[in-house]
């Protein structure tokens, strides 16, 4: 029996070209290194100028041009903002590690940069995760920190920009922006605060649409 298991493992290794490294339930740093180092090309959510992958178990509640709101099976909510303007102008990441935070780290994998900062606020933790010109935020219990960060990695690592489309949008001034305001996300600010975004979608029309499954992914895989 042992010989069969070993043989199957060898076959899987040669077929896939790699071994599977398991994620850990509490080790944020190790999980990020595993996930962000893996240059996965998989997508199921599309917009003009970019696309990305939403993993199974993460429900897309609402999506707009550059914003999206997600919810996982534990009820945690995630806000995503994609900064196509900073990408177009190749704004550099200038984040400095915050020693006062619960967790703070600069990120650089596969020529993509960013940072993650986690701050304790009351009994919960506020996550700000910036990677490859996109930002995700969430406000979670300590026990869910690693799980939520893993989900953010799956989304952020998959973001793919379409240069020709963005060239057209920016060149024709279709995107509304001011050149002097270009900046890669700061840890103390965002396009909208996470709690503001969550409350924005709590009206009755939103709840009704949710019950009808209006915001399901179009190409779930």
WODAVEN-V20283 format. One record per pair of residues at least 6 apart in sequence whose ideal C-beta (glycine too) atoms are under 6 Angstrom apart, sorted by sequence separation. I is the first residue (numbers start at 1). GAP is how many residues later the second one is. D is the distance in Angstrom with one decimal. If there is no record, write none. Layout:
BEGIN
i:I gap:GAP d:D
i:I gap:GAP d:D
END
This chain:
BEGIN
i:13 gap:6 d:5.8
i:24 gap:6 d:5.9
i:54 gap:6 d:5.7
i:71 gap:6 d:5.2
i:98 gap:6 d:4.3
i:169 gap:6 d:5.2
i:45 gap:7 d:5.5
i:62 gap:7 d:4.6
i:97 gap:7 d:4.8
i:107 gap:7 d:4.6
i:118 gap:7 d:5.4
i:119 gap:7 d:5.1
i:129 gap:7 d:4.7
i:23 gap:8 d:4.8
i:43 gap:8 d:4.5
i:61 gap:8 d:4.5
i:70 gap:8 d:4.2
i:107 gap:8 d:5.7
i:140 gap:8 d:5.1
i:44 gap:9 d:5.6
i:45 gap:9 d:5.4
i:106 gap:9 d:5.1
i:118 gap:9 d:5.2
i:128 gap:9 d:5.5
i:43 gap:10 d:5.2
i:44 gap:10 d:6.0
i:60 gap:10 d:5.7
i:61 gap:10 d:5.4
i:69 gap:10 d:5.8
i:138 gap:10 d:5.2
i:42 gap:11 d:4.7
i:95 gap:11 d:5.9
i:105 gap:11 d:5.5
i:117 gap:11 d:4.8
i:127 gap:11 d:4.8
i:58 gap:12 d:5.1
i:59 gap:12 d:5.0
i:68 gap:12 d:4.4
i:21 gap:13 d:5.3
i:104 gap:13 d:4.8
i:116 gap:13 d:4.7
i:126 gap:13 d:5.3
i:58 gap:14 d:5.4
i:67 gap:14 d:5.5
i:103 gap:15 d:4.1
i:115 gap:15 d:5.4
i:124 gap:15 d:5.6
i:125 gap:15 d:5.8
i:57 gap:16 d:5.7
i:66 gap:16 d:4.9
i:101 gap:16 d:5.2
i:102 gap:16 d:4.8
i:114 gap:16 d:4.3
i:136 gap:16 d:4.6
i:102 gap:17 d:6.0
i:114 gap:17 d:3.5
i:124 gap:17 d:5.8
i:101 gap:18 d:5.1
i:102 gap:18 d:5.1
i:98 gap:19 d:5.8
i:93 gap:20 d:4.3
i:95 gap:20 d:4.0
i:112 gap:20 d:4.2
i:125 gap:20 d:5.9
i:134 gap:22 d:5.6
i:129 gap:23 d:4.7
i:107 gap:24 d:6.0
i:131 gap:25 d:4.0
i:134 gap:25 d:5.3
i:132 gap:27 d:5.3
i:50 gap:32 d:5.9
i:49 gap:35 d:5.4
i:87 gap:46 d:4.0
i:86 gap:47 d:5.2
i:83 gap:50 d:4.9
i:135 gap:50 d:4.8
i:82 gap:52 d:4.6
i:81 gap:54 d:5.0
i:130 gap:55 d:4.8
i:80 gap:56 d:5.1
i:137 gap:57 d:4.2
i:78 gap:58 d:5.6
i:79 gap:58 d:4.8
i:128 gap:59 d:5.6
i:78 gap:60 d:4.8
i:76 gap:62 d:5.8
i:76 gap:64 d:5.0
i:76 gap:68 d:5.7
i:74 gap:70 d:5.9
i:117 gap:70 d:4.8
i:39 gap:71 d:5.1
i:37 gap:72 d:5.3
i:76 gap:72 d:5.5
i:36 gap:73 d:4.1
i:87 gap:74 d:5.4
i:88 gap:78 d:5.3
i:84 gap:82 d:5.8
i:88 gap:82 d:5.2
i:91 gap:91 d:5.5
i:93 gap:91 d:5.4
i:85 gap:92 d:5.0
i:58 gap:93 d:5.4
i:89 gap:93 d:5.5
i:91 gap:93 d:4.7
i:86 gap:98 d:5.4
i:55 gap:99 d:4.3
i:52 gap:103 d:5.8
i:53 gap:105 d:3.8
i:52 gap:106 d:4.7
i:52 gap:107 d:4.5
i:51 gap:109 d:5.4
i:81 gap:110 d:4.9
i:50 gap:111 d:4.8
i:49 gap:113 d:5.5
i:79 gap:115 d:5.0
i:49 gap:116 d:4.7
i:36 gap:117 d:5.9
i:48 gap:117 d:5.8
i:49 gap:117 d:4.6
i:28 gap:118 d:5.2
i:35 gap:118 d:3.9
i:79 gap:118 d:4.8
i:31 gap:119 d:5.5
i:26 gap:120 d:5.2
i:49 gap:120 d:6.0
i:25 gap:121 d:5.8
i:28 gap:121 d:5.3
i:32 gap:121 d:5.9
i:36 gap:121 d:5.4
i:77 gap:121 d:5.7
i:62 gap:139 d:5.5
i:62 gap:153 d:5.6
i:61 gap:154 d:5.5
i:60 gap:155 d:5.6
i:60 gap:157 d:5.4
i:54 gap:163 d:6.0
i:44 gap:173 d:5.7
i:44 gap:175 d:4.4
i:44 gap:177 d:5.5
END
